[in-house]
Amino acid sequence: MRSNPISSSIDFDKDGIQHGFLTLPYSRNDSAYGSVMIPITQFKRGDGPTALITGANHGDEYEGPIALFNFVGRTDISDIHGRIIVIPAINYPAFTVGSRVSPIDNVNLNRTFPGRPNGTVTEVIADYLIQTLVPLADFVLDIHSGGKTLDFLPFAGCHRLEDKELERRTEAATDAFQAPYKVMMFDIDAENMFDTQVENMGKVFVTTELGGGGTTTPQTVGIAKRGVDNFLIHCGIMDGVVSGKKEGSIALDMPDPSCYIFCQHPGLIEPCVSLGDTVVVGDLMAKIHSTDRTSSVAPIEYKATHSGIVIARQVPSIAKMGDCLYVIGEIVEV
């Protein structure tokens, strides 16, 4: 089997602070002997567990990169027991142009796992993560937000797993992140996601959705920064006490596909609910107006297919066929 062409300037066995690059040779029209260079940092102090923390799996999601570029600026690791591998922008080609998918091969990193060592640039990055970095890790945190097309209530998320002990440990790490909301997620296309591959390898995996619209707020960045610290403290890698709201996160569930509302009529969205609103089945969520002519035809109404809280909405006000208009999370009674 062909080996992955990415090389790391980081010595993963060496103690101390290391800043460097994952370097992928990429010969292209403007650079015959060029490379894709992905910034990476490692903090290692003695024995202990390993955490892998990544941002910008999609290049238009910024809370992760901001929190992690801040985190890697630390110069004191006396409070660390183990190893922390940080990649603020794992999909670096997409991150540099603010795109969900890579501008090089138009591939969505988070739908191409486990990747291929002899594939496109994005497939090679995915393969390196799965074959080299994830095996080093005990805990993985992949920080997402909604990008340019979705906006979310800020939540940390995990999944139902066949391995119930791993599910229990994963849910505990998700709780520890201390986002305002915690969601047991149902993904509609999970097979080739980073989440699924890491979970299948027996690792504790936590993900997030921390806002969206292709931008950030001081609040969502603050949640990400605090969450990274809380995650590492919970994993036993960093000293400290998990901090957040005294009452903890609000627990939500996404039990099945009825939590998603998809557009079947292209046009102009008139929203009728907001993020955080409580809805019941049949409540009016949005109207879609036809924009190709004026007429007496009434707009198409979209109604709630599940009861709960609105946890995500589409950001662009012009909808296309197949766009996700809303996501609803079911409130979990504690």
Contacts in CASP RR format, 6 or more apart in sequence:
PFRMAT RR
TARGET T0000
AUTHOR 0000-0000-0000
METHOD contacts of the structure
MODEL  1
MRSNPISSSIDFDKDGIQHGFLTLPYSRNDSAYGSVMIPITQFKRGDGPT
ALITGANHGDEYEGPIALFNFVGRTDISDIHGRIIVIPAINYPAFTVGSR
VSPIDNVNLNRTFPGRPNGTVTEVIADYLIQTLVPLADFVLDIHSGGKTL
DFLPFAGCHRLEDKELERRTEAATDAFQAPYKVMMFDIDAENMFDTQVEN
MGKVFVTTELGGGGTTTPQTVGIAKRGVDNFLIHCGIMDGVVSGKKEGSI
ALDMPDPSCYIFCQHPGLIEPCVSLGDTVVVGDLMAKIHSTDRTSSVAPI
EYKATHSGIVIARQVPSIAKMGDCLYVIGEIVEV
1 117 0 8 1.000
2 117 0 8 1.000
2 118 0 8 1.000
3 117 0 8 1.000
4 117 0 8 1.000
4 124 0 8 1.000
4 127 0 8 1.000
4 128 0 8 1.000
4 131 0 8 1.000
4 132 0 8 1.000
5 24 0 8 1.000
5 25 0 8 1.000
5 117 0 8 1.000
5 124 0 8 1.000
6 22 0 8 1.000
6 23 0 8 1.000
6 24 0 8 1.000
6 124 0 8 1.000
6 125 0 8 1.000
6 128 0 8 1.000
6 132 0 8 1.000
7 22 0 8 1.000
7 23 0 8 1.000
8 20 0 8 1.000
8 21 0 8 1.000
8 22 0 8 1.000
8 23 0 8 1.000
8 40 0 8 1.000
8 132 0 8 1.000
9 18 0 8 1.000
9 20 0 8 1.000
9 21 0 8 1.000
9 23 0 8 1.000
9 40 0 8 1.000
10 18 0 8 1.000
10 20 0 8 1.000
10 40 0 8 1.000
10 41 0 8 1.000
10 42 0 8 1.000
10 85 0 8 1.000
11 18 0 8 1.000
12 42 0 8 1.000
12 44 0 8 1.000
12 83 0 8 1.000
12 85 0 8 1.000
12 136 0 8 1.000
14 44 0 8 1.000
15 44 0 8 1.000
15 45 0 8 1.000
15 46 0 8 1.000
16 42 0 8 1.000
16 43 0 8 1.000
16 44 0 8 1.000
16 45 0 8 1.000
16 77 0 8 1.000
17 41 0 8 1.000
17 42 0 8 1.000
17 43 0 8 1.000
17 74 0 8 1.000
17 75 0 8 1.000
17 77 0 8 1.000
18 41 0 8 1.000
18 42 0 8 1.000
18 44 0 8 1.000
19 39 0 8 1.000
19 40 0 8 1.000
19 41 0 8 1.000
19 72 0 8 1.000
20 39 0 8 1.000
20 40 0 8 1.000
20 41 0 8 1.000
21 37 0 8 1.000
21 38 0 8 1.000
21 39 0 8 1.000
21 40 0 8 1.000
22 37 0 8 1.000
22 38 0 8 1.000
22 40 0 8 1.000
22 87 0 8 1.000
22 128 0 8 1.000
23 35 0 8 1.000
23 36 0 8 1.000
23 37 0 8 1.000
23 38 0 8 1.000
24 35 0 8 1.000
24 36 0 8 1.000
24 37 0 8 1.000
24 38 0 8 1.000
24 121 0 8 1.000
24 124 0 8 1.000
24 125 0 8 1.000
24 128 0 8 1.000
25 33 0 8 1.000
25 34 0 8 1.000
25 35 0 8 1.000
26 34 0 8 1.000
26 35 0 8 1.000
26 36 0 8 1.000
26 104 0 8 1.000
26 121 0 8 1.000
27 33 0 8 1.000
27 34 0 8 1.000
28 34 0 8 1.000
28 104 0 8 1.000
36 92 0 8 1.000
36 93 0 8 1.000
36 104 0 8 1.000
36 121 0 8 1.000
37 92 0 8 1.000
38 87 0 8 1.000
38 89 0 8 1.000
38 90 0 8 1.000
38 92 0 8 1.000
38 125 0 8 1.000
39 87 0 8 1.000
39 88 0 8 1.000
39 89 0 8 1.000
39 92 0 8 1.000
40 85 0 8 1.000
40 86 0 8 1.000
40 87 0 8 1.000
41 72 0 8 1.000
41 73 0 8 1.000
41 85 0 8 1.000
41 86 0 8 1.000
41 87 0 8 1.000
42 83 0 8 1.000
42 84 0 8 1.000
42 85 0 8 1.000
42 86 0 8 1.000
43 74 0 8 1.000
43 77 0 8 1.000
43 80 0 8 1.000
43 83 0 8 1.000
43 84 0 8 1.000
43 86 0 8 1.000
44 77 0 8 1.000
44 80 0 8 1.000
44 82 0 8 1.000
44 83 0 8 1.000
44 84 0 8 1.000
45 77 0 8 1.000
45 78 0 8 1.000
45 80 0 8 1.000
45 81 0 8 1.000
45 82 0 8 1.000
46 81 0 8 1.000
46 82 0 8 1.000
47 81 0 8 1.000
47 82 0 8 1.000
48 81 0 8 1.000
48 82 0 8 1.000
48 83 0 8 1.000
48 237 0 8 1.000
49 82 0 8 1.000
49 83 0 8 1.000
49 138 0 8 1.000
49 139 0 8 1.000
49 235 0 8 1.000
49 236 0 8 1.000
49 237 0 8 1.000
50 82 0 8 1.000
50 83 0 8 1.000
50 84 0 8 1.000
50 85 0 8 1.000
50 136 0 8 1.000
50 137 0 8 1.000
50 138 0 8 1.000
50 139 0 8 1.000
50 237 0 8 1.000
51 83 0 8 1.000
51 84 0 8 1.000
51 85 0 8 1.000
51 137 0 8 1.000
51 138 0 8 1.000
51 139 0 8 1.000
51 140 0 8 1.000
51 141 0 8 1.000
51 231 0 8 1.000
51 232 0 8 1.000
51 235 0 8 1.000
51 237 0 8 1.000
52 85 0 8 1.000
52 87 0 8 1.000
52 133 0 8 1.000
52 134 0 8 1.000
52 136 0 8 1.000
52 137 0 8 1.000
52 139 0 8 1.000
52 140 0 8 1.000
52 141 0 8 1.000
53 68 0 8 1.000
53 71 0 8 1.000
53 84 0 8 1.000
53 85 0 8 1.000
53 86 0 8 1.000
53 87 0 8 1.000
53 140 0 8 1.000
53 141 0 8 1.000
53 142 0 8 1.000
53 143 0 8 1.000
53 228 0 8 1.000
53 231 0 8 1.000
54 68 0 8 1.000
54 86 0 8 1.000
54 87 0 8 1.000
54 88 0 8 1.000
54 90 0 8 1.000
54 129 0 8 1.000
54 140 0 8 1.000
54 141 0 8 1.000
54 142 0 8 1.000
54 143 0 8 1.000
55 61 0 8 1.000
55 64 0 8 1.000
55 65 0 8 1.000
55 68 0 8 1.000
55 87 0 8 1.000
55 88 0 8 1.000
55 89 0 8 1.000
55 90 0 8 1.000
55 142 0 8 1.000
55 143 0 8 1.000
55 144 0 8 1.000
56 62 0 8 1.000
56 64 0 8 1.000
56 65 0 8 1.000
56 88 0 8 1.000
56 89 0 8 1.000
56 90 0 8 1.000
56 91 0 8 1.000
56 92 0 8 1.000
56 94 0 8 1.000
56 95 0 8 1.000
57 90 0 8 1.000
57 91 0 8 1.000
57 109 0 8 1.000
57 110 0 8 1.000
57 142 0 8 1.000
57 144 0 8 1.000
57 194 0 8 1.000
58 91 0 8 1.000
58 94 0 8 1.000
58 100 0 8 1.000
58 101 0 8 1.000
58 108 0 8 1.000
58 109 0 8 1.000
58 110 0 8 1.000
58 144 0 8 1.000
58 146 0 8 1.000
58 147 0 8 1.000
59 89 0 8 1.000
59 91 0 8 1.000
59 94 0 8 1.000
59 95 0 8 1.000
59 97 0 8 1.000
59 98 0 8 1.000
59 99 0 8 1.000
59 100 0 8 1.000
59 147 0 8 1.000
60 94 0 8 1.000
60 98 0 8 1.000
60 99 0 8 1.000
60 100 0 8 1.000
60 147 0 8 1.000
60 148 0 8 1.000
60 214 0 8 1.000
61 143 0 8 1.000
61 144 0 8 1.000
61 145 0 8 1.000
61 146 0 8 1.000
61 147 0 8 1.000
61 212 0 8 1.000
61 214 0 8 1.000
62 145 0 8 1.000
62 214 0 8 1.000
62 215 0 8 1.000
62 216 0 8 1.000
63 143 0 8 1.000
63 145 0 8 1.000
63 208 0 8 1.000
63 210 0 8 1.000
63 211 0 8 1.000
63 216 0 8 1.000
63 220 0 8 1.000
63 221 0 8 1.000
63 223 0 8 1.000
63 224 0 8 1.000
64 88 0 8 1.000
64 143 0 8 1.000
64 145 0 8 1.000
64 210 0 8 1.000
64 224 0 8 1.000
65 88 0 8 1.000
65 89 0 8 1.000
65 95 0 8 1.000
66 216 0 8 1.000
66 221 0 8 1.000
66 224 0 8 1.000
66 225 0 8 1.000
67 143 0 8 1.000
67 221 0 8 1.000
67 222 0 8 1.000
67 224 0 8 1.000
67 225 0 8 1.000
67 227 0 8 1.000
67 228 0 8 1.000
68 86 0 8 1.000
68 87 0 8 1.000
68 88 0 8 1.000
68 143 0 8 1.000
68 228 0 8 1.000
69 88 0 8 1.000
70 225 0 8 1.000
71 86 0 8 1.000
71 225 0 8 1.000
71 228 0 8 1.000
72 86 0 8 1.000
72 88 0 8 1.000
79 238 0 8 1.000
79 239 0 8 1.000
79 240 0 8 1.000
80 237 0 8 1.000
80 238 0 8 1.000
80 239 0 8 1.000
81 236 0 8 1.000
81 237 0 8 1.000
81 238 0 8 1.000
81 239 0 8 1.000
82 237 0 8 1.000
83 136 0 8 1.000
83 237 0 8 1.000
84 232 0 8 1.000
84 237 0 8 1.000
84 238 0 8 1.000
85 133 0 8 1.000
85 136 0 8 1.000
85 137 0 8 1.000
89 95 0 8 1.000
90 109 0 8 1.000
90 125 0 8 1.000
90 129 0 8 1.000
91 102 0 8 1.000
91 109 0 8 1.000
91 122 0 8 1.000
91 125 0 8 1.000
93 102 0 8 1.000
93 103 0 8 1.000
93 104 0 8 1.000
93 121 0 8 1.000
93 122 0 8 1.000
94 100 0 8 1.000
94 101 0 8 1.000
94 102 0 8 1.000
94 103 0 8 1.000
94 109 0 8 1.000
97 103 0 8 1.000
100 108 0 8 1.000
100 147 0 8 1.000
100 148 0 8 1.000
100 149 0 8 1.000
101 107 0 8 1.000
101 108 0 8 1.000
101 109 0 8 1.000
101 122 0 8 1.000
102 109 0 8 1.000
102 120 0 8 1.000
102 121 0 8 1.000
102 122 0 8 1.000
104 120 0 8 1.000
104 121 0 8 1.000
104 122 0 8 1.000
105 120 0 8 1.000
105 121 0 8 1.000
105 122 0 8 1.000
105 123 0 8 1.000
107 120 0 8 1.000
107 121 0 8 1.000
107 122 0 8 1.000
107 123 0 8 1.000
108 122 0 8 1.000
109 122 0 8 1.000
109 125 0 8 1.000
109 126 0 8 1.000
109 194 0 8 1.000
110 193 0 8 1.000
110 194 0 8 1.000
111 189 0 8 1.000
111 192 0 8 1.000
111 193 0 8 1.000
112 122 0 8 1.000
112 123 0 8 1.000
112 126 0 8 1.000
112 192 0 8 1.000
113 126 0 8 1.000
113 129 0 8 1.000
113 130 0 8 1.000
113 192 0 8 1.000
113 193 0 8 1.000
113 194 0 8 1.000
113 196 0 8 1.000
113 197 0 8 1.000
114 126 0 8 1.000
114 127 0 8 1.000
114 130 0 8 1.000
114 131 0 8 1.000
114 192 0 8 1.000
114 197 0 8 1.000
115 123 0 8 1.000
115 124 0 8 1.000
115 126 0 8 1.000
115 127 0 8 1.000
115 130 0 8 1.000
116 123 0 8 1.000
116 124 0 8 1.000
116 126 0 8 1.000
116 127 0 8 1.000
117 124 0 8 1.000
117 127 0 8 1.000
117 128 0 8 1.000
117 131 0 8 1.000
118 124 0 8 1.000
119 127 0 8 1.000
126 194 0 8 1.000
129 194 0 8 1.000
130 197 0 8 1.000
130 201 0 8 1.000
134 140 0 8 1.000
134 197 0 8 1.000
134 198 0 8 1.000
134 201 0 8 1.000
134 203 0 8 1.000
135 201 0 8 1.000
137 203 0 8 1.000
138 203 0 8 1.000
138 204 0 8 1.000
138 235 0 8 1.000
139 173 0 8 1.000
139 203 0 8 1.000
139 204 0 8 1.000
139 205 0 8 1.000
139 206 0 8 1.000
139 231 0 8 1.000
139 235 0 8 1.000
139 237 0 8 1.000
140 198 0 8 1.000
140 203 0 8 1.000
140 204 0 8 1.000
140 205 0 8 1.000
140 206 0 8 1.000
141 177 0 8 1.000
141 205 0 8 1.000
141 206 0 8 1.000
141 207 0 8 1.000
141 228 0 8 1.000
141 231 0 8 1.000
142 194 0 8 1.000
142 195 0 8 1.000
142 205 0 8 1.000
142 206 0 8 1.000
142 207 0 8 1.000
142 208 0 8 1.000
143 207 0 8 1.000
143 208 0 8 1.000
143 210 0 8 1.000
143 224 0 8 1.000
143 228 0 8 1.000
144 207 0 8 1.000
144 208 0 8 1.000
144 209 0 8 1.000
144 210 0 8 1.000
145 152 0 8 1.000
145 208 0 8 1.000
145 209 0 8 1.000
145 210 0 8 1.000
145 211 0 8 1.000
145 212 0 8 1.000
145 213 0 8 1.000
145 214 0 8 1.000
145 216 0 8 1.000
145 220 0 8 1.000
146 152 0 8 1.000
146 209 0 8 1.000
146 211 0 8 1.000
146 212 0 8 1.000
146 213 0 8 1.000
146 214 0 8 1.000
146 312 0 8 1.000
147 212 0 8 1.000
147 213 0 8 1.000
147 214 0 8 1.000
147 315 0 8 1.000
148 212 0 8 1.000
148 213 0 8 1.000
148 214 0 8 1.000
148 315 0 8 1.000
148 316 0 8 1.000
149 213 0 8 1.000
149 314 0 8 1.000
149 315 0 8 1.000
149 316 0 8 1.000
149 323 0 8 1.000
150 209 0 8 1.000
150 212 0 8 1.000
150 213 0 8 1.000
150 312 0 8 1.000
150 313 0 8 1.000
150 314 0 8 1.000
150 315 0 8 1.000
150 324 0 8 1.000
151 211 0 8 1.000
151 212 0 8 1.000
151 213 0 8 1.000
151 275 0 8 1.000
151 312 0 8 1.000
151 313 0 8 1.000
151 314 0 8 1.000
151 315 0 8 1.000
152 209 0 8 1.000
152 210 0 8 1.000
152 211 0 8 1.000
152 212 0 8 1.000
152 275 0 8 1.000
152 311 0 8 1.000
152 312 0 8 1.000
153 180 0 8 1.000
153 181 0 8 1.000
153 209 0 8 1.000
153 211 0 8 1.000
153 275 0 8 1.000
153 276 0 8 1.000
153 309 0 8 1.000
153 310 0 8 1.000
153 311 0 8 1.000
153 312 0 8 1.000
154 179 0 8 1.000
154 180 0 8 1.000
154 181 0 8 1.000
154 208 0 8 1.000
154 209 0 8 1.000
154 210 0 8 1.000
154 211 0 8 1.000
154 219 0 8 1.000
154 220 0 8 1.000
154 223 0 8 1.000
155 179 0 8 1.000
155 180 0 8 1.000
155 181 0 8 1.000
155 182 0 8 1.000
155 183 0 8 1.000
155 208 0 8 1.000
155 209 0 8 1.000
155 210 0 8 1.000
155 249 0 8 1.000
155 252 0 8 1.000
155 311 0 8 1.000
156 174 0 8 1.000
156 175 0 8 1.000
156 177 0 8 1.000
156 178 0 8 1.000
156 179 0 8 1.000
156 181 0 8 1.000
156 182 0 8 1.000
156 183 0 8 1.000
156 206 0 8 1.000
156 207 0 8 1.000
156 208 0 8 1.000
156 227 0 8 1.000
156 249 0 8 1.000
157 174 0 8 1.000
157 182 0 8 1.000
157 183 0 8 1.000
157 184 0 8 1.000
157 185 0 8 1.000
157 206 0 8 1.000
157 207 0 8 1.000
157 208 0 8 1.000
157 209 0 8 1.000
158 167 0 8 1.000
158 170 0 8 1.000
158 171 0 8 1.000
158 173 0 8 1.000
158 174 0 8 1.000
158 182 0 8 1.000
158 183 0 8 1.000
158 184 0 8 1.000
158 185 0 8 1.000
158 205 0 8 1.000
158 206 0 8 1.000
158 207 0 8 1.000
159 167 0 8 1.000
159 170 0 8 1.000
159 184 0 8 1.000
159 185 0 8 1.000
159 186 0 8 1.000
159 187 0 8 1.000
159 190 0 8 1.000
159 195 0 8 1.000
159 199 0 8 1.000
159 205 0 8 1.000
160 167 0 8 1.000
160 184 0 8 1.000
161 167 0 8 1.000
161 170 0 8 1.000
161 199 0 8 1.000
163 202 0 8 1.000
166 199 0 8 1.000
166 202 0 8 1.000
166 204 0 8 1.000
169 204 0 8 1.000
170 199 0 8 1.000
170 204 0 8 1.000
170 205 0 8 1.000
170 206 0 8 1.000
171 184 0 8 1.000
172 234 0 8 1.000
173 204 0 8 1.000
173 206 0 8 1.000
173 231 0 8 1.000
173 234 0 8 1.000
173 235 0 8 1.000
174 182 0 8 1.000
174 206 0 8 1.000
175 182 0 8 1.000
175 248 0 8 1.000
175 249 0 8 1.000
176 230 0 8 1.000
176 231 0 8 1.000
176 233 0 8 1.000
176 234 0 8 1.000
176 242 0 8 1.000
177 206 0 8 1.000
177 208 0 8 1.000
177 227 0 8 1.000
177 230 0 8 1.000
177 231 0 8 1.000
177 234 0 8 1.000
178 226 0 8 1.000
178 227 0 8 1.000
178 230 0 8 1.000
178 242 0 8 1.000
178 243 0 8 1.000
178 244 0 8 1.000
178 245 0 8 1.000
178 248 0 8 1.000
178 249 0 8 1.000
179 208 0 8 1.000
179 210 0 8 1.000
179 223 0 8 1.000
179 227 0 8 1.000
179 249 0 8 1.000
180 223 0 8 1.000
180 245 0 8 1.000
180 249 0 8 1.000
180 250 0 8 1.000
181 249 0 8 1.000
181 250 0 8 1.000
181 251 0 8 1.000
181 252 0 8 1.000
181 311 0 8 1.000
182 249 0 8 1.000
182 250 0 8 1.000
182 251 0 8 1.000
182 252 0 8 1.000
183 209 0 8 1.000
183 252 0 8 1.000
183 253 0 8 1.000
183 254 0 8 1.000
183 311 0 8 1.000
183 329 0 8 1.000
184 251 0 8 1.000
184 252 0 8 1.000
184 253 0 8 1.000
184 254 0 8 1.000
184 255 0 8 1.000
184 332 0 8 1.000
185 207 0 8 1.000
185 254 0 8 1.000
186 254 0 8 1.000
186 255 0 8 1.000
186 256 0 8 1.000
186 257 0 8 1.000
186 259 0 8 1.000
187 193 0 8 1.000
187 195 0 8 1.000
187 196 0 8 1.000
188 257 0 8 1.000
188 260 0 8 1.000
190 196 0 8 1.000
195 205 0 8 1.000
195 207 0 8 1.000
198 205 0 8 1.000
199 205 0 8 1.000
204 235 0 8 1.000
206 231 0 8 1.000
208 224 0 8 1.000
209 311 0 8 1.000
209 312 0 8 1.000
210 220 0 8 1.000
210 223 0 8 1.000
210 224 0 8 1.000
211 217 0 8 1.000
211 220 0 8 1.000
212 220 0 8 1.000
212 315 0 8 1.000
213 315 0 8 1.000
214 315 0 8 1.000
226 243 0 8 1.000
226 244 0 8 1.000
229 238 0 8 1.000
229 240 0 8 1.000
229 243 0 8 1.000
230 242 0 8 1.000
230 243 0 8 1.000
230 244 0 8 1.000
232 238 0 8 1.000
233 239 0 8 1.000
233 240 0 8 1.000
233 241 0 8 1.000
233 242 0 8 1.000
234 242 0 8 1.000
250 331 0 8 1.000
251 331 0 8 1.000
251 332 0 8 1.000
251 334 0 8 1.000
252 308 0 8 1.000
252 309 0 8 1.000
252 311 0 8 1.000
252 329 0 8 1.000
252 330 0 8 1.000
252 331 0 8 1.000
252 332 0 8 1.000
253 329 0 8 1.000
253 330 0 8 1.000
253 331 0 8 1.000
253 332 0 8 1.000
254 327 0 8 1.000
254 329 0 8 1.000
254 330 0 8 1.000
255 330 0 8 1.000
258 305 0 8 1.000
258 306 0 8 1.000
259 305 0 8 1.000
259 306 0 8 1.000
259 327 0 8 1.000
259 328 0 8 1.000
259 329 0 8 1.000
259 330 0 8 1.000
260 305 0 8 1.000
260 324 0 8 1.000
260 326 0 8 1.000
260 327 0 8 1.000
260 328 0 8 1.000
261 285 0 8 1.000
261 302 0 8 1.000
261 304 0 8 1.000
261 305 0 8 1.000
261 324 0 8 1.000
261 325 0 8 1.000
261 326 0 8 1.000
261 327 0 8 1.000
261 328 0 8 1.000
262 322 0 8 1.000
262 323 0 8 1.000
262 324 0 8 1.000
262 325 0 8 1.000
263 288 0 8 1.000
263 302 0 8 1.000
263 314 0 8 1.000
263 319 0 8 1.000
263 320 0 8 1.000
263 321 0 8 1.000
263 322 0 8 1.000
263 323 0 8 1.000
263 324 0 8 1.000
263 325 0 8 1.000
264 300 0 8 1.000
264 321 0 8 1.000
264 322 0 8 1.000
265 288 0 8 1.000
265 290 0 8 1.000
265 300 0 8 1.000
265 319 0 8 1.000
265 321 0 8 1.000
266 288 0 8 1.000
266 318 0 8 1.000
266 319 0 8 1.000
266 320 0 8 1.000
266 321 0 8 1.000
267 288 0 8 1.000
267 289 0 8 1.000
267 290 0 8 1.000
267 291 0 8 1.000
267 318 0 8 1.000
267 319 0 8 1.000
268 288 0 8 1.000
268 289 0 8 1.000
268 291 0 8 1.000
268 317 0 8 1.000
268 318 0 8 1.000
268 319 0 8 1.000
269 286 0 8 1.000
269 287 0 8 1.000
269 288 0 8 1.000
269 314 0 8 1.000
269 317 0 8 1.000
269 318 0 8 1.000
269 319 0 8 1.000
269 325 0 8 1.000
270 286 0 8 1.000
270 287 0 8 1.000
270 288 0 8 1.000
270 289 0 8 1.000
270 299 0 8 1.000
271 285 0 8 1.000
271 286 0 8 1.000
271 313 0 8 1.000
272 284 0 8 1.000
272 285 0 8 1.000
272 286 0 8 1.000
272 287 0 8 1.000
273 279 0 8 1.000
273 283 0 8 1.000
273 284 0 8 1.000
273 285 0 8 1.000
273 286 0 8 1.000
273 310 0 8 1.000
273 326 0 8 1.000
274 310 0 8 1.000
274 313 0 8 1.000
275 310 0 8 1.000
275 311 0 8 1.000
275 312 0 8 1.000
275 313 0 8 1.000
276 309 0 8 1.000
276 310 0 8 1.000
276 311 0 8 1.000
277 309 0 8 1.000
277 310 0 8 1.000
278 308 0 8 1.000
278 309 0 8 1.000
278 310 0 8 1.000
278 331 0 8 1.000
279 285 0 8 1.000
279 304 0 8 1.000
279 307 0 8 1.000
279 308 0 8 1.000
279 309 0 8 1.000
279 310 0 8 1.000
279 328 0 8 1.000
280 304 0 8 1.000
280 307 0 8 1.000
280 308 0 8 1.000
281 303 0 8 1.000
281 304 0 8 1.000
281 305 0 8 1.000
281 306 0 8 1.000
281 307 0 8 1.000
282 303 0 8 1.000
282 304 0 8 1.000
282 305 0 8 1.000
283 303 0 8 1.000
283 304 0 8 1.000
284 301 0 8 1.000
284 302 0 8 1.000
284 303 0 8 1.000
284 304 0 8 1.000
285 302 0 8 1.000
285 303 0 8 1.000
285 304 0 8 1.000
285 310 0 8 1.000
285 325 0 8 1.000
285 326 0 8 1.000
286 301 0 8 1.000
286 302 0 8 1.000
286 325 0 8 1.000
286 326 0 8 1.000
287 299 0 8 1.000
287 300 0 8 1.000
287 301 0 8 1.000
287 302 0 8 1.000
288 299 0 8 1.000
288 300 0 8 1.000
288 302 0 8 1.000
288 319 0 8 1.000
289 299 0 8 1.000
290 297 0 8 1.000
290 299 0 8 1.000
291 318 0 8 1.000
302 325 0 8 1.000
302 326 0 8 1.000
304 328 0 8 1.000
305 328 0 8 1.000
306 328 0 8 1.000
306 329 0 8 1.000
306 330 0 8 1.000
307 328 0 8 1.000
307 330 0 8 1.000
308 328 0 8 1.000
308 329 0 8 1.000
308 330 0 8 1.000
308 331 0 8 1.000
309 328 0 8 1.000
309 329 0 8 1.000
309 331 0 8 1.000
310 326 0 8 1.000
310 327 0 8 1.000
310 328 0 8 1.000
310 329 0 8 1.000
311 327 0 8 1.000
311 328 0 8 1.000
311 329 0 8 1.000
312 324 0 8 1.000
312 326 0 8 1.000
312 327 0 8 1.000
313 325 0 8 1.000
313 326 0 8 1.000
313 327 0 8 1.000
314 323 0 8 1.000
314 324 0 8 1.000
314 325 0 8 1.000
314 326 0 8 1.000
319 325 0 8 1.000
END
